[in-house]
Amino acid sequence: MKAKKIITLLILICGLTQGVRSQSFLPYTQDNICLDELINVNANPLGNPKNLVVADFGGGGVKEVIVADATSSIIKVYGFIPASASFSLQTFFTVPGTFGIGKHRAIAAGEFTGDALLDIVFTTDSFVFVFKNNAGFNFTQHFQLAIPSNFVGQEHFLKVDDINNFGEDDFYLISSNTSVGPGITVMPVMCASSTLIPQSSYKIFNSKGSLLGASLDINVGNVKGEVDGLKDLMITYDNVPDSVFFLENNSTPSILLFNKLPVYLAPTSPFPTPDFTITCSELADVNSDSQLDFIFSGKCATGNKFQVYPGFNAFSLVLPINIPISGINVNDFKIEDINNDGVKDFVGVGNYGSTSLSGIALYPGNSTSSYFDPLVAITFTNTSMRPDELAITDVDQNGINDLVIKPWKANFDRTYLIPNFSYKITSSATPSAICGAFPATIAASITSTLPTNYNWEYASSASTFSTIPPTTSSFTTTIPGFYRVHIDFNMYNPNNTCTLASDTIKIISNAPVITVSSQNTTVCYGDYVITSASGAATYTWVSPSASPIFFGPTFSIQVVASLVYTVTGELTNGCKGTNTVSINLHPLNTDVISASKNPACMGDAVSLSMPSAFTYTWSNGSNNAVATVTPIAVSIYSLVFTDANGCSSSKSVTIDIDPTCNPKVYNGITVNGDGNNDFFEIENIEKFRGNSVKIYNRWGKEIFTALNYDNKTNYWPTPEDLKTLVPSTYFYVINYGDGSELQKGWVELMTN
């Protein structure tokens, strides 16, 4: 059968069951995660602008939190006091004039004055202000920049970055620009010798306008992994489904240069039109491959979900992992390690769709291809607020990333700290193998300085644990088995107890070193393998079913499956050791014989091939890689072949006859240079002389028409067409010219 790709957009559905664990409330504790209850940052409700700012403004490594009172035009800086588990006002200062008629202004931090201290940049209705940090939490106005007239009265966003890698922070001003037509505009502002210089603006998302009430998310990162380290800009906007916008950063130290790159996601299968409304996004290296991945959260036709697109050092969004978020509207999320296991976690904040409850959607990270474990839903004790912004950083100076949340769409609410006590427990056994009366010392330690209780457990196997007497951090034992410890301590509220679990420690009997021959062998099906062991007095070989198959130093077996055999060697003193022999089969060839056409029309010449073979013997006598047959009825053709490993096998294919030879439409086009699906193919259309084919884009504009479409000399898209086409969904209308009904449908153009 001819190699055809029936394209449904290659979507990698997450293999793990994304069931929701039992919903819990703050404070939350579970083995390796301990989150304390909400702590107010600001004692009284404030009108907060966009952008949650948590940064070291004092220069001593301690993080402060900024809030802004829109009613009084005041910016306040709060610092955390661990002894009292509360925040103290470090300083406040007044913004000239008023914040403006709108409630949603933007605030960010950056080094704009060359003194290694973080300054504050803030937008009002009409101006951008930079407030210089003079140390000791003394801020004074340093710079004032008039907002472009077409941004006045619109919502503003700020994103600070050293855009040109020149050692001074710059920033992006993002706003809607309805005075010159709908759209979102990005205006880079360059800092040169502590002077801010607005640059040329970039218009994006031209089909949508107002930001009021919309969800816009802005991220920066070196998407292409280039050695210059220049960070690119990624923007998502919920008013334009299935769309992501990049500004590729090509700046030099003296000038800011960008290349606009819109990218369109494929609609959620089986829905043919854009449907994924992205409410928040992140750039992060989720799988630790030193490449930035793209993570999106939002709503689609099948419900809430978040999506991970693995990064390839390119502005490429292919092969996503889709993970549903049952019943939770995530308003902001971060990808950070919050449980100190060295793997990044998904931490989102938002509201539960069916109630007014608000809380955390936590997907603990793992090191597998699924990226994340099942959802943990944690409800806030203050269930009426709407958390719309999240920061993850160490605020209370205990060495662990905390969570800071604040609303801005709802306005007039507090900013909160969620202290994190997810310490990592280090456990060890010295030695880890014992035999006879020589004990092993088992120990556990935790980086916390808080008073702790050690609760040890033991199991003879890895499944059933029971409590054992030691309550100290270490003890000795001569009993082999499995050990683990739970450590309990109080969090800031003395009524809130955290319980953390260590990894399991395994103690084995001191064993002789067993050496085997042919430890890793790969053979063809049915071959014989002989292997031997040394290093002990007696030997027992077992199969995976644990039944002894041979006693002695050597055994032989005919291989019919890839298996691991274990040999146990025992010394005369009773101490035992083990080793394994992995016997593998060369992979069975799972390819199928490809036919250039199947079913075929009677009398058609059909090419049969299977490129993965090494030698060929076809049933029609041919020894070539490709055999040509001309079936006049349903026929079976067989192939006996050997592969590159010398293993012999056979395959067969049945060629059916299509009595009608009606046309068939293939609705996937992949422009990747592999020679397959490079154009819109309509099989058998050459038998319908006088046919016509029309192609339309997603907005209904006709972009191609042809008479006597034949897939060879008359087809779409040609290489010339591809110079102007973008990956998208297109629509076709086919008239076969025989009086039959017009055929209509869609075709997907993709690059991969």
Beta strands, then each sheet from edge to edge (+ up, - down):
strand 1: 12-13
strand 2: 24-25
strand 3: 28-30
strand 4: 33-35
strand 5: 39-40
strand 6: 53-55
strand 7: 64-69
strand 8: 74-81
strand 9: 86-94
strand 10: 107-110
strand 11: 119-123
strand 12: 127-133
strand 13: 139-146
strand 14: 156-161
strand 15: 170-176
strand 16: 184-192
strand 17: 195-198
strand 18: 202-204
strand 19: 216-221
strand 20: 232-237
strand 21: 243-249
strand 22: 258-264
strand 23: 277-284
strand 24: 293-300
strand 25: 303-309
strand 26: 321-324
strand 27: 328-336
strand 28: 345-352
strand 29: 358-363
strand 30: 376-379
strand 31: 389-393
strand 32: 402-406
strand 33: 416-418
strand 34: 425-430
strand 35: 433-434
strand 36: 440-446
strand 37: 453-459
strand 38: 466-467
strand 39: 474-477
strand 40: 481-490
strand 41: 497-501
strand 42: 505-509
strand 43: 515-516
strand 44: 520-523
strand 45: 528-534
strand 46: 538-542
strand 47: 548-551
strand 48: 554-558
strand 49: 563-570
strand 50: 576-585
strand 51: 594-595
strand 52: 606-609
strand 53: 615-618
strand 54: 626-629
strand 55: 635-642
strand 56: 648-655
strand 57: 664-665
strand 58: 668-670
strand 59: 682-683
strand 60: 692-696
strand 61: 702-707
strand 62: 728-735
strand 63: 743-750
sheet 1: 1+ 26+ 25- 24+ 23-
sheet 2: 2+ 30+ 29- 28+ 27-
sheet 3: 3+ 4-
sheet 4: 5+ 33- 32+ 31-
sheet 5: 6+ 7- 8+ 9-
sheet 6: 10+ 11- 12+ 13-
sheet 7: 14+ 15- 16+ 17-
sheet 8: 14+ 15- 16+ 18-
sheet 9: 19+ 20- 21+ 22-
sheet 10: 34+ 36- 39+
sheet 11: 35+ 42+ 40- 37+ 38-
sheet 12: 35+ 42+ 40- 41+
sheet 13: 43+ 45- 48+
sheet 14: 44+ 50+ 49- 46+ 47-
sheet 15: 51+ 52- 54+
sheet 16: 53+ 55- 56+
sheet 17: 57+ 59-
sheet 18: 58+ 63+ 62- 60+ 61-
end
